Amino acid sequence: MFTGLVREVGTVVSFEDGRLRVESSIAAAVGDSVAIDGVCLTVTDGDRKTLAFDAVPETLARTTLGRLGPGMPVNLEPALRAGEALGGHYVQGHVDGVGRIRSVEAEGNGQRVWIDAPEALRRYCVEKGSIAVDGVSLTVADLDDAGFAVALVPHTLEVTTLGEAAPGDEVNLETDVLAKYVERLAGLRSDDGDGS
């Protein structure tokens, strides 16, 4: 379980044969969970400067992690520990899908970012509801037929990779898990009839 409050921006050291190594100051032991751009991965190796993770084909197919290469920045958040404050929202690190940034516009001292998202994810988006974008807990500011907008404050722009986001960039999206449980418990079905 995560909060969507990024602890630091790490740098990819290497990514070969499914083994991802990231430069990070996060103190994590083998077996600990760390969200990388919103994707929950398990630490398999590490030292005081780097952490290593294994990413299986399923993860690479459903997220943006397969596009990572040496030198690229990534949002990092260690798993929430019992007793720690929940400052963002409940984030599982189970990416629902990939969205594409449509536009980035200055808005006051922040930015408004529009993200196009698959229909299967848009149905869980509500204005003023929560969404995680590359692991960052955000509030949906607006909706249209193709996606949603988020308003980024200066702090988010400074301490996450979203400060460098540009139109055309792909981002990992995780919708609010509560909406998915409500849908399931209410017996509602998706448009494709699979019940998920």
Buried (B, 14 or more C-beta within 10 A) or exposed (E): BBBBBBBBBBBBBEBEEBEBBBBBEBEBEEEBBBBBBBBBBEBBEBEEEBBBBBBEEEBBEBBBBEEBEEEBBBBBBBBBEEEEEBEBBBBBBEBBBBBBBBEBEEEEEBBBBBBBBBEBBBBBBBEEBBBBBBBBBBEBBBBEEBBBBBBBEEEBBEBBBBBEBEEEBBBBBBBBBEBBEEBEEEEEEEEEEEEE
